[in-house]
Amino acid sequence: MAHDKQNRDAILKRLSRLNGQVQGVSRMVEDGRYCVDILNQTAAIRSALRGVERLLIEDHARSCMEDAIQSGDQDRQRVMFREVVELMEKVRD
């Protein structure tokens, strides 16, 4: 899948930040920090991950789905539509 440079950079920046957050939570657990503080951080991680998912879905719609629509291939369009529906169900859970 081809990502436009703007979203690719944003996705990589968010993933790098997420990596740091996960490492921070690991240190919190190792240090025996207060459970609520750790849970607040895991909630922040989930929220940040949802932001990455939104950018990826946006890229998918802008590139892959748009290509399928422009191709005129109805079978390919149906496949793309089903994929997006399945993705939306997964990311909302």
PDB file of N, CA, C and O in Angstrom:
ATOM      1  N   MET A   1       0.852  -1.174   0.000  1.00  0.00           N
ATOM      2  CA  MET A   1       0.000   0.000   0.000  1.00  0.00           C
ATOM      3  C   MET A   1       0.895   1.233   0.000  1.00  0.00           C
ATOM      4  O   MET A   1       1.862   1.300   0.758  1.00  0.00           O
ATOM      5  N   ALA A   2       0.584   2.182  -0.824  1.00  0.00           N
ATOM      6  CA  ALA A   2       1.363   3.414  -0.915  1.00  0.00           C
ATOM      7  C   ALA A   2       0.757   4.454   0.016  1.00  0.00           C
ATOM      8  O   ALA A   2      -0.413   4.815  -0.117  1.00  0.00           O
ATOM      9  N   HIS A   3       1.556   4.929   0.950  1.00  0.00           N
ATOM     10  CA  HIS A   3       1.111   5.977   1.866  1.00  0.00           C
ATOM     11  C   HIS A   3       1.618   7.308   1.350  1.00  0.00           C
ATOM     12  O   HIS A   3       2.740   7.404   0.853  1.00  0.00           O
ATOM     13  N   ASP A   4       0.785   8.342   1.469  1.00  0.00           N
ATOM     14  CA  ASP A   4       1.337   9.640   1.100  1.00  0.00           C
ATOM     15  C   ASP A   4       2.335  10.037   2.176  1.00  0.00           C
ATOM     16  O   ASP A   4       2.212   9.614   3.326  1.00  0.00           O
ATOM     17  N   LYS A   5       3.305  10.835   1.817  1.00  0.00           N
ATOM     18  CA  LYS A   5       4.410  11.144   2.716  1.00  0.00           C
ATOM     19  C   LYS A   5       3.938  11.808   4.001  1.00  0.00           C
ATOM     20  O   LYS A   5       4.474  11.528   5.073  1.00  0.00           O
ATOM     21  N   GLN A   6       2.958  12.669   3.912  1.00  0.00           N
ATOM     22  CA  GLN A   6       2.481  13.375   5.096  1.00  0.00           C
ATOM     23  C   GLN A   6       1.943  12.393   6.132  1.00  0.00           C
ATOM     24  O   GLN A   6       2.325  12.465   7.300  1.00  0.00           O
ATOM     25  N   ASN A   7       1.067  11.483   5.728  1.00  0.00           N
ATOM     26  CA  ASN A   7       0.528  10.513   6.679  1.00  0.00           C
ATOM     27  C   ASN A   7       1.595   9.528   7.133  1.00  0.00           C
ATOM     28  O   ASN A   7       1.621   9.141   8.301  1.00  0.00           O
ATOM     29  N   ARG A   8       2.474   9.119   6.225  1.00  0.00           N
ATOM     30  CA  ARG A   8       3.521   8.165   6.597  1.00  0.00           C
ATOM     31  C   ARG A   8       4.374   8.737   7.718  1.00  0.00           C
ATOM     32  O   ARG A   8       4.661   8.052   8.700  1.00  0.00           O
ATOM     33  N   ASP A   9       4.777   9.986   7.570  1.00  0.00           N
ATOM     34  CA  ASP A   9       5.592  10.618   8.607  1.00  0.00           C
ATOM     35  C   ASP A   9       4.820  10.740   9.921  1.00  0.00           C
ATOM     36  O   ASP A   9       5.375  10.513  10.996  1.00  0.00           O
ATOM     37  N   ALA A  10       3.542  11.099   9.828  1.00  0.00           N
ATOM     38  CA  ALA A  10       2.714  11.222  11.034  1.00  0.00           C
ATOM     39  C   ALA A  10       2.539   9.864  11.705  1.00  0.00           C
ATOM     40  O   ALA A  10       2.584   9.761  12.930  1.00  0.00           O
ATOM     41  N   ILE A  11       2.340   8.831  10.903  1.00  0.00           N
ATOM     42  CA  ILE A  11       2.172   7.477  11.447  1.00  0.00           C
ATOM     43  C   ILE A  11       3.454   7.038  12.149  1.00  0.00           C
ATOM     44  O   ILE A  11       3.407   6.527  13.268  1.00  0.00           O
ATOM     45  N   LEU A  12       4.590   7.234  11.499  1.00  0.00           N
ATOM     46  CA  LEU A  12       5.864   6.836  12.105  1.00  0.00           C
ATOM     47  C   LEU A  12       6.149   7.621  13.389  1.00  0.00           C
ATOM     48  O   LEU A  12       6.655   7.061  14.362  1.00  0.00           O
ATOM     49  N   LYS A  13       5.825   8.909  13.391  1.00  0.00           N
ATOM     50  CA  LYS A  13       6.022   9.728  14.593  1.00  0.00           C
ATOM     51  C   LYS A  13       5.146   9.219  15.738  1.00  0.00           C
ATOM     52  O   LYS A  13       5.604   9.101  16.875  1.00  0.00           O
ATOM     53  N   ARG A  14       3.886   8.921  15.428  1.00  0.00           N
ATOM     54  CA  ARG A  14       2.977   8.415  16.467  1.00  0.00           C
ATOM     55  C   ARG A  14       3.428   7.045  16.984  1.00  0.00           C
ATOM     56  O   ARG A  14       3.360   6.778  18.184  1.00  0.00           O
ATOM     57  N   LEU A  15       3.887   6.179  16.072  1.00  0.00           N
ATOM     58  CA  LEU A  15       4.351   4.854  16.498  1.00  0.00           C
ATOM     59  C   LEU A  15       5.594   4.959  17.373  1.00  0.00           C
ATOM     60  O   LEU A  15       5.748   4.201  18.331  1.00  0.00           O
ATOM     61  N   SER A  16       6.467   5.884  17.050  1.00  0.00           N
ATOM     62  CA  SER A  16       7.656   6.098  17.880  1.00  0.00           C
ATOM     63  C   SER A  16       7.252   6.563  19.280  1.00  0.00           C
ATOM     64  O   SER A  16       7.796   6.103  20.284  1.00  0.00           O
ATOM     65  N   ARG A  17       6.290   7.479  19.326  1.00  0.00           N
ATOM     66  CA  ARG A  17       5.799   7.957  20.617  1.00  0.00           C
ATOM     67  C   ARG A  17       5.136   6.819  21.397  1.00  0.00           C
ATOM     68  O   ARG A  17       5.320   6.692  22.608  1.00  0.00           O
ATOM     69  N   LEU A  18       4.363   5.996  20.686  1.00  0.00           N
ATOM     70  CA  LEU A  18       3.717   4.842  21.317  1.00  0.00           C
ATOM     71  C   LEU A  18       4.754   3.892  21.905  1.00  0.00           C
ATOM     72  O   LEU A  18       4.589   3.392  23.018  1.00  0.00           O
ATOM     73  N   ASN A  19       5.810   3.650  21.159  1.00  0.00           N
ATOM     74  CA  ASN A  19       6.877   2.782  21.641  1.00  0.00           C
ATOM     75  C   ASN A  19       7.429   3.307  22.962  1.00  0.00           C
ATOM     76  O   ASN A  19       7.643   2.539  23.900  1.00  0.00           O
ATOM     77  N   GLY A  20       7.657   4.603  23.029  1.00  0.00           N
ATOM     78  CA  GLY A  20       8.145   5.213  24.275  1.00  0.00           C
ATOM     79  C   GLY A  20       7.134   5.074  25.403  1.00  0.00           C
ATOM     80  O   GLY A  20       7.509   4.828  26.550  1.00  0.00           O
ATOM     81  N   GLN A  21       5.851   5.232  25.081  1.00  0.00           N
ATOM     82  CA  GLN A  21       4.825   5.095  26.110  1.00  0.00           C
ATOM     83  C   GLN A  21       4.775   3.664  26.649  1.00  0.00           C
ATOM     84  O   GLN A  21       4.654   3.463  27.857  1.00  0.00           O
ATOM     85  N   VAL A  22       4.866   2.678  25.767  1.00  0.00           N
ATOM     86  CA  VAL A  22       4.827   1.276  26.203  1.00  0.00           C
ATOM     87  C   VAL A  22       6.044   0.980  27.089  1.00  0.00           C
ATOM     88  O   VAL A  22       5.917   0.314  28.117  1.00  0.00           O
ATOM     89  N   GLN A  23       7.202   1.467  26.698  1.00  0.00           N
ATOM     90  CA  GLN A  23       8.392   1.259  27.517  1.00  0.00           C
ATOM     91  C   GLN A  23       8.233   1.926  28.885  1.00  0.00           C
ATOM     92  O   GLN A  23       8.675   1.399  29.906  1.00  0.00           O
ATOM     93  N   GLY A  24       7.589   3.104  28.879  1.00  0.00           N
ATOM     94  CA  GLY A  24       7.343   3.795  30.144  1.00  0.00           C
ATOM     95  C   GLY A  24       6.405   3.003  31.047  1.00  0.00           C
ATOM     96  O   GLY A  24       6.611   2.953  32.260  1.00  0.00           O
ATOM     97  N   VAL A  25       5.391   2.391  30.476  1.00  0.00           N
ATOM     98  CA  VAL A  25       4.472   1.566  31.266  1.00  0.00           C
ATOM     99  C   VAL A  25       5.211   0.353  31.830  1.00  0.00           C
ATOM    100  O   VAL A  25       4.986  -0.034  32.976  1.00  0.00           O
ATOM    101  N   SER A  26       6.075  -0.233  31.042  1.00  0.00           N
ATOM    102  CA  SER A  26       6.878  -1.371  31.542  1.00  0.00           C
ATOM    103  C   SER A  26       7.689  -0.955  32.758  1.00  0.00           C
ATOM    104  O   SER A  26       7.755  -1.681  33.750  1.00  0.00           O
ATOM    105  N   ARG A  27       8.307   0.217  32.674  1.00  0.00           N
ATOM    106  CA  ARG A  27       9.089   0.710  33.829  1.00  0.00           C
ATOM    107  C   ARG A  27       8.185   0.960  35.032  1.00  0.00           C
ATOM    108  O   ARG A  27       8.564   0.686  36.171  1.00  0.00           O
ATOM    109  N   MET A  28       6.982   1.485  34.769  1.00  0.00           N
ATOM    110  CA  MET A  28       6.051   1.729  35.865  1.00  0.00           C
ATOM    111  C   MET A  28       5.689   0.425  36.572  1.00  0.00           C
ATOM    112  O   MET A  28       5.635   0.375  37.801  1.00  0.00           O
ATOM    113  N   VAL A  29       5.443  -0.629  35.795  1.00  0.00           N
ATOM    114  CA  VAL A  29       5.105  -1.929  36.389  1.00  0.00           C
ATOM    115  C   VAL A  29       6.299  -2.460  37.171  1.00  0.00           C
ATOM    116  O   VAL A  29       6.149  -2.928  38.300  1.00  0.00           O
ATOM    117  N   GLU A  30       7.485  -2.388  36.570  1.00  0.00           N
ATOM    118  CA  GLU A  30       8.693  -2.860  37.263  1.00  0.00           C
ATOM    119  C   GLU A  30       8.908  -2.117  38.577  1.00  0.00           C
ATOM    120  O   GLU A  30       9.342  -2.710  39.565  1.00  0.00           O
ATOM    121  N   ASP A  31       8.607  -0.828  38.589  1.00  0.00           N
ATOM    122  CA  ASP A  31       8.809   0.001  39.782  1.00  0.00           C
ATOM    123  C   ASP A  31       7.679  -0.129  40.795  1.00  0.00           C
ATOM    124  O   ASP A  31       7.739   0.453  41.879  1.00  0.00           O
ATOM    125  N   GLY A  32       6.641  -0.898  40.438  1.00  0.00           N
ATOM    126  CA  GLY A  32       5.530  -1.091  41.365  1.00  0.00           C
ATOM    127  C   GLY A  32       4.668   0.143  41.537  1.00  0.00           C
ATOM    128  O   GLY A  32       4.122   0.374  42.616  1.00  0.00           O
ATOM    129  N   ARG A  33       4.540   0.941  40.485  1.00  0.00           N
ATOM    130  CA  ARG A  33       3.753   2.162  40.555  1.00  0.00           C
ATOM    131  C   ARG A  33       2.279   1.856  40.794  1.00  0.00           C
ATOM    132  O   ARG A  33       1.824   0.728  40.602  1.00  0.00           O
ATOM    133  N   TYR A  34       1.562   2.859  41.207  1.00  0.00           N
ATOM    134  CA  TYR A  34       0.142   2.777  41.521  1.00  0.00           C
ATOM    135  C   TYR A  34      -0.639   2.310  40.295  1.00  0.00           C
ATOM    136  O   TYR A  34      -0.453   2.834  39.196  1.00  0.00           O
ATOM    137  N   CYS A  35      -1.506   1.330  40.489  1.00  0.00           N
ATOM    138  CA  CYS A  35      -2.255   0.700  39.389  1.00  0.00           C
ATOM    139  C   CYS A  35      -3.032   1.713  38.553  1.00  0.00           C
ATOM    140  O   CYS A  35      -3.050   1.619  37.325  1.00  0.00           O
ATOM    141  N   VAL A  36      -3.662   2.663  39.195  1.00  0.00           N
ATOM    142  CA  VAL A  36      -4.471   3.641  38.466  1.00  0.00           C
ATOM    143  C   VAL A  36      -3.590   4.479  37.546  1.00  0.00           C
ATOM    144  O   VAL A  36      -4.002   4.815  36.435  1.00  0.00           O
ATOM    145  N   ASP A  37      -2.392   4.816  37.990  1.00  0.00           N
ATOM    146  CA  ASP A  37      -1.472   5.565  37.135  1.00  0.00           C
ATOM    147  C   ASP A  37      -1.099   4.751  35.893  1.00  0.00           C
ATOM    148  O   ASP A  37      -1.029   5.283  34.785  1.00  0.00           O
ATOM    149  N   ILE A  38      -0.863   3.464  36.095  1.00  0.00           N
ATOM    150  CA  ILE A  38      -0.521   2.587  34.975  1.00  0.00           C
ATOM    151  C   ILE A  38      -1.705   2.469  34.025  1.00  0.00           C
ATOM    152  O   ILE A  38      -1.538   2.547  32.808  1.00  0.00           O
ATOM    153  N   LEU A  39      -2.891   2.284  34.571  1.00  0.00           N
ATOM    154  CA  LEU A  39      -4.091   2.171  33.738  1.00  0.00           C
ATOM    155  C   LEU A  39      -4.358   3.456  32.949  1.00  0.00           C
ATOM    156  O   LEU A  39      -4.811   3.397  31.806  1.00  0.00           O
ATOM    157  N   ASN A  40      -4.086   4.597  33.543  1.00  0.00           N
ATOM    158  CA  ASN A  40      -4.232   5.860  32.809  1.00  0.00           C
ATOM    159  C   ASN A  40      -3.283   5.896  31.613  1.00  0.00           C
ATOM    160  O   ASN A  40      -3.643   6.389  30.544  1.00  0.00           O
ATOM    161  N   GLN A  41      -2.090   5.381  31.794  1.00  0.00           N
ATOM    162  CA  GLN A  41      -1.132   5.348  30.690  1.00  0.00           C
ATOM    163  C   GLN A  41      -1.548   4.351  29.606  1.00  0.00           C
ATOM    164  O   GLN A  41      -1.377   4.619  28.417  1.00  0.00           O
ATOM    165  N   THR A  42      -2.091   3.209  30.011  1.00  0.00           N
ATOM    166  CA  THR A  42      -2.539   2.246  28.989  1.00  0.00           C
ATOM    167  C   THR A  42      -3.727   2.809  28.209  1.00  0.00           C
ATOM    168  O   THR A  42      -3.872   2.532  27.019  1.00  0.00           O
ATOM    169  N   ALA A  43      -4.573   3.593  28.868  1.00  0.00           N
ATOM    170  CA  ALA A  43      -5.690   4.239  28.166  1.00  0.00           C
ATOM    171  C   ALA A  43      -5.147   5.248  27.149  1.00  0.00           C
ATOM    172  O   ALA A  43      -5.680   5.360  26.045  1.00  0.00           O
ATOM    173  N   ALA A  44      -4.103   5.972  27.511  1.00  0.00           N
ATOM    174  CA  ALA A  44      -3.484   6.925  26.588  1.00  0.00           C
ATOM    175  C   ALA A  44      -2.873   6.195  25.393  1.00  0.00           C
ATOM    176  O   ALA A  44      -2.927   6.692  24.268  1.00  0.00           O
ATOM    177  N   ILE A  45      -2.295   5.023  25.630  1.00  0.00           N
ATOM    178  CA  ILE A  45      -1.711   4.227  24.548  1.00  0.00           C
ATOM    179  C   ILE A  45      -2.801   3.773  23.588  1.00  0.00           C
ATOM    180  O   ILE A  45      -2.631   3.860  22.372  1.00  0.00           O
ATOM    181  N   ARG A  46      -3.927   3.286  24.125  1.00  0.00           N
ATOM    182  CA  ARG A  46      -5.033   2.862  23.261  1.00  0.00           C
ATOM    183  C   ARG A  46      -5.537   4.015  22.411  1.00  0.00           C
ATOM    184  O   ARG A  46      -5.821   3.839  21.226  1.00  0.00           O
ATOM    185  N   SER A  47      -5.648   5.176  22.999  1.00  0.00           N
ATOM    186  CA  SER A  47      -6.115   6.355  22.270  1.00  0.00           C
ATOM    187  C   SER A  47      -5.139   6.719  21.151  1.00  0.00           C
ATOM    188  O   SER A  47      -5.559   7.024  20.035  1.00  0.00           O
ATOM    189  N   ALA A  48      -3.861   6.687  21.443  1.00  0.00           N
ATOM    190  CA  ALA A  48      -2.847   7.005  20.433  1.00  0.00           C
ATOM    191  C   ALA A  48      -2.857   5.969  19.308  1.00  0.00           C
ATOM    192  O   ALA A  48      -2.676   6.319  18.141  1.00  0.00           O
ATOM    193  N   LEU A  49      -3.064   4.719  19.647  1.00  0.00           N
ATOM    194  CA  LEU A  49      -3.115   3.668  18.638  1.00  0.00           C
ATOM    195  C   LEU A  49      -4.331   3.844  17.729  1.00  0.00           C
ATOM    196  O   LEU A  49      -4.254   3.586  16.528  1.00  0.00           O
ATOM    197  N   ARG A  50      -5.445   4.281  18.298  1.00  0.00           N
ATOM    198  CA  ARG A  50      -6.620   4.568  17.482  1.00  0.00           C
ATOM    199  C   ARG A  50      -6.326   5.692  16.479  1.00  0.00           C
ATOM    200  O   ARG A  50      -6.834   5.676  15.357  1.00  0.00           O
ATOM    201  N   GLY A  51      -5.518   6.648  16.883  1.00  0.00           N
ATOM    202  CA  GLY A  51      -5.123   7.724  15.966  1.00  0.00           C
ATOM    203  C   GLY A  51      -4.310   7.186  14.794  1.00  0.00           C
ATOM    204  O   GLY A  51      -4.485   7.634  13.661  1.00  0.00           O
ATOM    205  N   VAL A  52      -3.427   6.233  15.059  1.00  0.00           N
ATOM    206  CA  VAL A  52      -2.657   5.595  13.991  1.00  0.00           C
ATOM    207  C   VAL A  52      -3.598   4.842  13.064  1.00  0.00           C
ATOM    208  O   VAL A  52      -3.459   4.915  11.843  1.00  0.00           O
ATOM    209  N   GLU A  53      -4.544   4.127  13.631  1.00  0.00           N
ATOM    210  CA  GLU A  53      -5.505   3.370  12.821  1.00  0.00           C
ATOM    211  C   GLU A  53      -6.310   4.300  11.917  1.00  0.00           C
ATOM    212  O   GLU A  53      -6.549   3.979  10.753  1.00  0.00           O
ATOM    213  N   ARG A  54      -6.728   5.449  12.447  1.00  0.00           N
ATOM    214  CA  ARG A  54      -7.486   6.400  11.628  1.00  0.00           C
ATOM    215  C   ARG A  54      -6.669   6.874  10.432  1.00  0.00           C
ATOM    216  O   ARG A  54      -7.187   6.966   9.319  1.00  0.00           O
ATOM    217  N   LEU A  55      -5.397   7.173  10.661  1.00  0.00           N
ATOM    218  CA  LEU A  55      -4.546   7.612   9.556  1.00  0.00           C
ATOM    219  C   LEU A  55      -4.366   6.512   8.515  1.00  0.00           C
ATOM    220  O   LEU A  55      -4.372   6.785   7.315  1.00  0.00           O
ATOM    221  N   LEU A  56      -4.206   5.283   8.967  1.00  0.00           N
ATOM    222  CA  LEU A  56      -4.045   4.170   8.030  1.00  0.00           C
ATOM    223  C   LEU A  56      -5.317   3.929   7.216  1.00  0.00           C
ATOM    224  O   LEU A  56      -5.246   3.661   6.017  1.00  0.00           O
ATOM    225  N   ILE A  57      -6.474   4.023   7.865  1.00  0.00           N
ATOM    226  CA  ILE A  57      -7.736   3.863   7.145  1.00  0.00           C
ATOM    227  C   ILE A  57      -7.914   4.996   6.141  1.00  0.00           C
ATOM    228  O   ILE A  57      -8.382   4.773   5.024  1.00  0.00           O
ATOM    229  N   GLU A  58      -7.546   6.196   6.531  1.00  0.00           N
ATOM    230  CA  GLU A  58      -7.612   7.339   5.616  1.00  0.00           C
ATOM    231  C   GLU A  58      -6.736   7.085   4.389  1.00  0.00           C
ATOM    232  O   GLU A  58      -7.165   7.318   3.258  1.00  0.00           O
ATOM    233  N   ASP A  59      -5.515   6.608   4.611  1.00  0.00           N
ATOM    234  CA  ASP A  59      -4.623   6.278   3.504  1.00  0.00           C
ATOM    235  C   ASP A  59      -5.228   5.194   2.616  1.00  0.00           C
ATOM    236  O   ASP A  59      -5.164   5.275   1.390  1.00  0.00           O
ATOM    237  N   HIS A  60      -5.808   4.193   3.239  1.00  0.00           N
ATOM    238  CA  HIS A  60      -6.409   3.092   2.478  1.00  0.00           C
ATOM    239  C   HIS A  60      -7.537   3.620   1.591  1.00  0.00           C
ATOM    240  O   HIS A  60      -7.642   3.252   0.421  1.00  0.00           O
ATOM    241  N   ALA A  61      -8.362   4.471   2.150  1.00  0.00           N
ATOM    242  CA  ALA A  61      -9.476   5.034   1.378  1.00  0.00           C
ATOM    243  C   ALA A  61      -8.957   5.921   0.248  1.00  0.00           C
ATOM    244  O   ALA A  61      -9.494   5.904  -0.860  1.00  0.00           O
ATOM    245  N   ARG A  62      -7.920   6.687   0.534  1.00  0.00           N
ATOM    246  CA  ARG A  62      -7.413   7.638  -0.444  1.00  0.00           C
ATOM    247  C   ARG A  62      -6.613   6.968  -1.558  1.00  0.00           C
ATOM    248  O   ARG A  62      -6.566   7.477  -2.678  1.00  0.00           O
ATOM    249  N   SER A  63      -5.997   5.850  -1.266  1.00  0.00           N
ATOM    250  CA  SER A  63      -5.160   5.223  -2.291  1.00  0.00           C
ATOM    251  C   SER A  63      -5.787   3.933  -2.816  1.00  0.00           C
ATOM    252  O   SER A  63      -6.198   3.876  -3.975  1.00  0.00           O
ATOM    253  N   CYS A  64      -5.865   2.928  -2.003  1.00  0.00           N
ATOM    254  CA  CYS A  64      -6.321   1.607  -2.457  1.00  0.00           C
ATOM    255  C   CYS A  64      -7.768   1.631  -2.940  1.00  0.00           C
ATOM    256  O   CYS A  64      -8.076   1.132  -4.023  1.00  0.00           O
ATOM    257  N   MET A  65      -8.642   2.205  -2.143  1.00  0.00           N
ATOM    258  CA  MET A  65     -10.059   2.225  -2.530  1.00  0.00           C
ATOM    259  C   MET A  65     -10.276   3.110  -3.745  1.00  0.00           C
ATOM    260  O   MET A  65     -11.044   2.763  -4.642  1.00  0.00           O
ATOM    261  N   GLU A  66      -9.604   4.247  -3.774  1.00  0.00           N
ATOM    262  CA  GLU A  66      -9.746   5.140  -4.912  1.00  0.00           C
ATOM    263  C   GLU A  66      -9.275   4.452  -6.196  1.00  0.00           C
ATOM    264  O   GLU A  66      -9.904   4.591  -7.245  1.00  0.00           O
ATOM    265  N   ASP A  67      -8.170   3.713  -6.111  1.00  0.00           N
ATOM    266  CA  ASP A  67      -7.683   2.958  -7.272  1.00  0.00           C
ATOM    267  C   ASP A  67      -8.711   1.932  -7.734  1.00  0.00           C
ATOM    268  O   ASP A  67      -8.939   1.770  -8.932  1.00  0.00           O
ATOM    269  N   ALA A  68      -9.328   1.245  -6.784  1.00  0.00           N
ATOM    270  CA  ALA A  68     -10.335   0.238  -7.134  1.00  0.00           C
ATOM    271  C   ALA A  68     -11.533   0.881  -7.810  1.00  0.00           C
ATOM    272  O   ALA A  68     -12.075   0.332  -8.769  1.00  0.00           O
ATOM    273  N   ILE A  69     -11.949   2.036  -7.321  1.00  0.00           N
ATOM    274  CA  ILE A  69     -13.091   2.731  -7.920  1.00  0.00           C
ATOM    275  C   ILE A  69     -12.750   3.184  -9.334  1.00  0.00           C
ATOM    276  O   ILE A  69     -13.544   3.010 -10.258  1.00  0.00           O
ATOM    277  N   GLN A  70     -11.575   3.760  -9.495  1.00  0.00           N
ATOM    278  CA  GLN A  70     -11.176   4.253 -10.812  1.00  0.00           C
ATOM    279  C   GLN A  70     -10.945   3.125 -11.809  1.00  0.00           C
ATOM    280  O   GLN A  70     -11.058   3.333 -13.017  1.00  0.00           O
ATOM    281  N   SER A  71     -10.625   1.937 -11.315  1.00  0.00           N
ATOM    282  CA  SER A  71     -10.368   0.813 -12.220  1.00  0.00           C
ATOM    283  C   SER A  71     -11.648   0.340 -12.920  1.00  0.00           C
ATOM    284  O   SER A  71     -11.594  -0.246 -14.001  1.00  0.00           O
ATOM    285  N   GLY A  72     -12.791   0.602 -12.294  1.00  0.00           N
ATOM    286  CA  GLY A  72     -14.050   0.138 -12.854  1.00  0.00           C
ATOM    287  C   GLY A  72     -14.311  -1.343 -12.609  1.00  0.00           C
ATOM    288  O   GLY A  72     -15.346  -1.865 -13.025  1.00  0.00           O
ATOM    289  N   ASP A  73     -13.397  -2.018 -11.948  1.00  0.00           N
ATOM    290  CA  ASP A  73     -13.517  -3.456 -11.662  1.00  0.00           C
ATOM    291  C   ASP A  73     -14.447  -3.645 -10.460  1.00  0.00           C
ATOM    292  O   ASP A  73     -14.052  -3.405  -9.319  1.00  0.00           O
ATOM    293  N   GLN A  74     -15.668  -4.071 -10.721  1.00  0.00           N
ATOM    294  CA  GLN A  74     -16.661  -4.180  -9.653  1.00  0.00           C
ATOM    295  C   GLN A  74     -16.297  -5.229  -8.617  1.00  0.00           C
ATOM    296  O   GLN A  74     -16.586  -5.048  -7.434  1.00  0.00           O
ATOM    297  N   ASP A  75     -15.672  -6.317  -9.031  1.00  0.00           N
ATOM    298  CA  ASP A  75     -15.249  -7.330  -8.058  1.00  0.00           C
ATOM    299  C   ASP A  75     -14.211  -6.754  -7.099  1.00  0.00           C
ATOM    300  O   ASP A  75     -14.283  -6.965  -5.888  1.00  0.00           O
ATOM    301  N   ARG A  76     -13.264  -6.036  -7.646  1.00  0.00           N
ATOM    302  CA  ARG A  76     -12.234  -5.403  -6.805  1.00  0.00           C
ATOM    303  C   ARG A  76     -12.863  -4.371  -5.870  1.00  0.00           C
ATOM    304  O   ARG A  76     -12.473  -4.263  -4.708  1.00  0.00           O
ATOM    305  N   GLN A  77     -13.824  -3.623  -6.372  1.00  0.00           N
ATOM    306  CA  GLN A  77     -14.512  -2.636  -5.542  1.00  0.00           C
ATOM    307  C   GLN A  77     -15.246  -3.297  -4.381  1.00  0.00           C
ATOM    308  O   GLN A  77     -15.226  -2.797  -3.256  1.00  0.00           O
ATOM    309  N   ARG A  78     -15.897  -4.431  -4.667  1.00  0.00           N
ATOM    310  CA  ARG A  78     -16.609  -5.157  -3.601  1.00  0.00           C
ATOM    311  C   ARG A  78     -15.633  -5.669  -2.548  1.00  0.00           C
ATOM    312  O   ARG A  78     -15.908  -5.595  -1.350  1.00  0.00           O
ATOM    313  N   VAL A  79     -14.503  -6.184  -2.995  1.00  0.00           N
ATOM    314  CA  VAL A  79     -13.487  -6.681  -2.055  1.00  0.00           C
ATOM    315  C   VAL A  79     -13.015  -5.539  -1.155  1.00  0.00           C
ATOM    316  O   VAL A  79     -12.927  -5.700   0.062  1.00  0.00           O
ATOM    317  N   MET A  80     -12.717  -4.401  -1.748  1.00  0.00           N
ATOM    318  CA  MET A  80     -12.257  -3.239  -0.972  1.00  0.00           C
ATOM    319  C   MET A  80     -13.326  -2.793   0.021  1.00  0.00           C
ATOM    320  O   MET A  80     -13.017  -2.473   1.169  1.00  0.00           O
ATOM    321  N   PHE A  81     -14.574  -2.771  -0.420  1.00  0.00           N
ATOM    322  CA  PHE A  81     -15.660  -2.364   0.464  1.00  0.00           C
ATOM    323  C   PHE A  81     -15.755  -3.317   1.657  1.00  0.00           C
ATOM    324  O   PHE A  81     -15.859  -2.873   2.800  1.00  0.00           O
ATOM    325  N   ARG A  82     -15.720  -4.620   1.394  1.00  0.00           N
ATOM    326  CA  ARG A  82     -15.796  -5.604   2.487  1.00  0.00           C
ATOM    327  C   ARG A  82     -14.619  -5.447   3.442  1.00  0.00           C
ATOM    328  O   ARG A  82     -14.781  -5.544   4.659  1.00  0.00           O
ATOM    329  N   GLU A  83     -13.434  -5.205   2.886  1.00  0.00           N
ATOM    330  CA  GLU A  83     -12.257  -5.014   3.741  1.00  0.00           C
ATOM    331  C   GLU A  83     -12.435  -3.822   4.670  1.00  0.00           C
ATOM    332  O   GLU A  83     -12.107  -3.897   5.854  1.00  0.00           O
ATOM    333  N   VAL A  84     -12.952  -2.732   4.138  1.00  0.00           N
ATOM    334  CA  VAL A  84     -13.129  -1.538   4.965  1.00  0.00           C
ATOM    335  C   VAL A  84     -14.169  -1.780   6.046  1.00  0.00           C
ATOM    336  O   VAL A  84     -13.983  -1.361   7.189  1.00  0.00           O
ATOM    337  N   VAL A  85     -15.247  -2.441   5.706  1.00  0.00           N
ATOM    338  CA  VAL A  85     -16.267  -2.748   6.707  1.00  0.00           C
ATOM    339  C   VAL A  85     -15.662  -3.599   7.821  1.00  0.00           C
ATOM    340  O   VAL A  85     -15.887  -3.329   9.000  1.00  0.00           O
ATOM    341  N   GLU A  86     -14.899  -4.622   7.454  1.00  0.00           N
ATOM    342  CA  GLU A  86     -14.253  -5.480   8.458  1.00  0.00           C
ATOM    343  C   GLU A  86     -13.261  -4.685   9.307  1.00  0.00           C
ATOM    344  O   GLU A  86     -13.195  -4.871  10.522  1.00  0.00           O
ATOM    345  N   LEU A  87     -12.502  -3.814   8.679  1.00  0.00           N
ATOM    346  CA  LEU A  87     -11.555  -2.984   9.425  1.00  0.00           C
ATOM    347  C   LEU A  87     -12.261  -2.077  10.424  1.00  0.00           C
ATOM    348  O   LEU A  87     -11.829  -1.933  11.568  1.00  0.00           O
ATOM    349  N   MET A  88     -13.346  -1.473   9.977  1.00  0.00           N
ATOM    350  CA  MET A  88     -14.086  -0.582  10.861  1.00  0.00           C
ATOM    351  C   MET A  88     -14.632  -1.340  12.061  1.00  0.00           C
ATOM    352  O   MET A  88     -14.655  -0.807  13.171  1.00  0.00           O
ATOM    353  N   GLU A  89     -15.063  -2.553  11.857  1.00  0.00           N
ATOM    354  CA  GLU A  89     -15.560  -3.363  12.974  1.00  0.00           C
ATOM    355  C   GLU A  89     -14.425  -3.680  13.943  1.00  0.00           C
ATOM    356  O   GLU A  89     -14.620  -3.646  15.158  1.00  0.00           O
ATOM    357  N   LYS A  90     -13.256  -3.984  13.422  1.00  0.00           N
ATOM    358  CA  LYS A  90     -12.108  -4.313  14.277  1.00  0.00           C
ATOM    359  C   LYS A  90     -11.637  -3.115  15.088  1.00  0.00           C
ATOM    360  O   LYS A  90     -11.366  -3.247  16.282  1.00  0.00           O
ATOM    361  N   VAL A  91     -11.535  -1.964  14.466  1.00  0.00           N
ATOM    362  CA  VAL A  91     -10.960  -0.821  15.170  1.00  0.00           C
ATOM    363  C   VAL A  91     -11.927  -0.172  16.156  1.00  0.00           C
ATOM    364  O   VAL A  91     -11.496   0.575  17.034  1.00  0.00           O
ATOM    365  N   ARG A  92     -13.193  -0.438  16.031  1.00  0.00           N
ATOM    366  CA  ARG A  92     -14.116   0.166  17.000  1.00  0.00           C
ATOM    367  C   ARG A  92     -14.227  -0.661  18.278  1.00  0.00           C
ATOM    368  O   ARG A  92     -14.768  -0.180  19.273  1.00  0.00           O
ATOM    369  N   ASP A  93     -13.732  -1.880  18.270  1.00  0.00           N
ATOM    370  CA  ASP A  93     -13.798  -2.727  19.474  1.00  0.00           C
ATOM    371  C   ASP A  93     -12.829  -2.284  20.523  1.00  0.00           C
ATOM    372  O   ASP A  93     -12.758  -2.888  21.594  1.00  0.00           O
TER     373      ASP A  93
END
